[in-house]
Amino acid sequence: MTLGIRYHFDVTYQLEKLKDYGEYIESNLKQEMNKIEDSLKELDEDEADEFVEFYYDDIAHFRDEFPRLMRNSQFTTIYSFLESKMLDLCEKYEQDLKLSEITGKGIVKAQIYLKKVIKIDFPDHAKEWQYIKKSNKVRNCIVHANGDVSKLSESDQRKLINVVNDLEHISINKQRHLILDEKFCFNFINITENFLETIFKSVKK
């Protein structure tokens, strides 16, 4: 089933822009690290040690801090996009029972409304939805604790560690911060695109 030009503009095109943005940022981060590595190649061992000591903060920024901040920001942007499109779909096909009358928040609220009120064949067991539910815990840690796992309750820490172990391209470093690698956001964009296409087509049936 073809979803039409409106879907392409509202969903596909927006996700393509997010993907282009991610590629632009990752490319610039790599360029900066390449400059540093090229400078080191021209130095002998003692000079290289002095260089690293002098420019350590800059190296740490481009190697660790900037990628972490950028990827966390991009991931939460993609997640917010997904959530907004699910809620928009609920509002577009709103029934006598209003969306505002449903308990819950975000994607869970949208899931309940799409299943129970609009009565679509919601893909509860699809790998994309399972991935999204797990990613919700990643999102919450980033938004509410700036990605610092140690700030979560012990129960939430255990749940998040299980999620990290289940998902690819994500880890927890020695400082107990979530680390998304360069593929995580692109993978989440693909998951989001496949999932939204599925539920939009279900509503159209």
C-alpha positions in Angstrom: 0.0 0.0 0.0 1.3 3.4 -1.0 1.2 6.0 1.8 1.4 9.0 -0.5 3.2 12.3 -0.8 2.0 13.6 2.6 3.6 10.7 4.4 6.8 11.1 2.4 7.1 14.8 3.4 6.0 14.4 7.0 7.9 11.2 7.8 10.4 9.9 5.2 11.8 13.3 4.3 12.2 14.4 7.9 14.1 11.2 8.8 16.3 11.6 5.8 17.2 15.1 7.1 18.0 13.7 10.5 20.2 11.1 8.8 22.0 13.8 6.7 22.6 15.8 9.9 24.1 12.8 11.6 26.4 12.1 8.7 27.5 15.7 8.7 28.3 15.8 12.4 30.1 12.4 12.3 32.2 13.5 9.3 33.3 16.7 11.1 34.2 14.9 14.2 36.4 12.4 12.2 38.0 15.3 10.4 39.1 16.9 13.6 40.5 13.7 15.0 42.3 13.0 11.7 44.0 16.4 12.0 45.2 15.6 15.5 46.4 12.1 14.4 48.2 13.7 11.4 50.0 16.2 13.7 51.1 13.4 15.9 52.6 11.4 13.0 55.0 14.3 12.3 56.4 14.2 15.8 58.9 12.0 17.5 57.9 10.1 20.7 58.9 12.8 23.2 57.3 15.6 21.1 54.1 13.5 20.7 53.9 13.0 24.5 54.2 16.8 25.0 51.6 17.4 22.3 49.1 15.1 23.9 49.7 16.6 27.3 49.3 20.2 26.0 46.3 19.5 23.8 44.7 16.8 26.0 41.5 18.7 26.6 41.0 19.3 22.9 41.7 15.7 22.1 39.2 14.5 24.8 36.6 16.9 23.5 36.7 15.6 19.9 37.3 11.9 20.9 34.8 11.6 23.8 32.7 14.6 24.9 31.5 16.0 21.6 30.5 12.6 20.1 28.6 11.8 23.4 26.8 15.1 23.5 26.0 15.1 19.8 24.7 11.5 19.7 22.7 11.8 22.8 21.1 15.0 21.4 20.4 13.4 18.1 18.9 10.2 19.6 16.5 12.2 21.8 15.5 14.3 18.8 14.7 11.1 16.7 12.8 9.6 19.7 10.8 12.8 20.1 10.0 12.7 16.4 8.8 9.1 16.6 6.6 9.9 19.7 5.1 13.0 18.0 4.2 11.1 14.8 2.5 8.3 16.9 0.5 10.9 18.8 -0.3 12.8 15.6 -1.7 9.6 14.1 -3.9 9.1 17.2 -5.3 12.7 17.0 -5.9 12.4 13.2 -8.2 9.4 13.8 -9.5 10.4 17.2 -12.8 8.7 18.2 -15.4 9.6 20.8 -13.0 8.6 23.5 -10.4 11.3 23.3 -6.6 10.7 23.4 -6.5 13.0 26.4 -8.7 10.6 28.3 -6.2 7.7 28.0 -3.8 7.1 30.9 -0.1 6.8 30.2 2.5 9.0 28.5 4.2 9.2 25.1 4.6 6.1 23.0 2.8 3.9 25.5 -0.3 6.2 25.5 -0.2 6.2 21.7 0.1 2.4 21.6 -3.0 2.0 23.9 -5.0 4.4 21.8 -4.1 2.9 18.5 -4.9 -0.6 19.7 -7.9 -0.1 22.0 -9.7 2.8 20.4 -8.7 3.1 16.7 -8.3 -0.7 16.8 -5.4 -1.1 14.4 -3.4 -4.3 14.2 -0.6 -3.0 16.4 2.8 -4.7 15.9 3.3 -5.5 19.6 5.7 -8.4 18.9 7.6 -6.8 16.0 11.3 -6.4 16.5 11.0 -2.7 15.8 8.5 -2.1 18.6 10.5 -4.2 21.0 13.6 -2.2 20.1 11.7 1.1 20.6 10.5 0.0 24.1 14.0 -0.8 25.1 15.3 2.5 23.7 12.7 4.3 25.9 14.9 3.4 28.9 17.9 4.8 27.1 16.0 8.0 26.3 14.8 8.4 29.9 18.4 8.1 31.3 19.7 10.7 28.8 16.8 13.2 29.4 16.5 12.8 33.2 20.0 11.9 34.2 22.2 13.3 31.4 23.2 9.7 30.5 24.7 9.1 34.0 23.5 5.6 34.9 24.7 6.1 38.5 22.0 8.7 39.1 19.2 6.2 38.5 17.6 4.0 41.2 19.1 0.6 41.6 16.1 -1.0 40.0 16.3 1.3 37.0 20.0 0.7 36.7 19.5 -3.0 36.5 16.8 -2.6 33.8 19.0 -0.2 31.8 22.0 -2.5 32.0 19.9 -5.4 30.6 18.8 -3.1 27.8 22.4 -2.1 27.0 23.3 -5.8 26.9 20.5 -6.5 24.5 21.1 -3.6 22.1 24.0 -3.0 19.7 26.1 0.1 19.4 25.6 1.2 23.0 27.7 0.7 26.1 28.4 2.1 29.6 31.8 3.5 30.2 34.0 3.5 33.4 32.4 6.8 34.5 29.0 5.0 34.3 27.8 7.1 31.4 25.9 5.8 28.5 27.9 5.8 25.3 26.2 5.6 21.9 28.6 4.7 19.1 28.5 6.2 15.6 26.0 3.7 14.3 23.4 3.9 17.0 21.4 6.9 15.8 21.4 5.7 12.2 20.1 2.3 13.3 17.4 4.0 15.3 16.4 6.1 12.3 15.9 2.9 10.3 13.9 1.3 13.1 11.7 4.4 13.4 11.1 4.5 9.6 10.1 0.8 9.4 7.9 1.0 12.5 6.0 4.2 11.4 5.4 2.8 8.0 3.9 -0.3 9.5 1.5 1.5 11.8 0.5 4.2 9.2 -0.3 1.4 6.8 -2.4 -0.4 9.5 -4.5 2.7 10.0 -5.1 3.0 6.2 -6.5 -0.5 5.9 
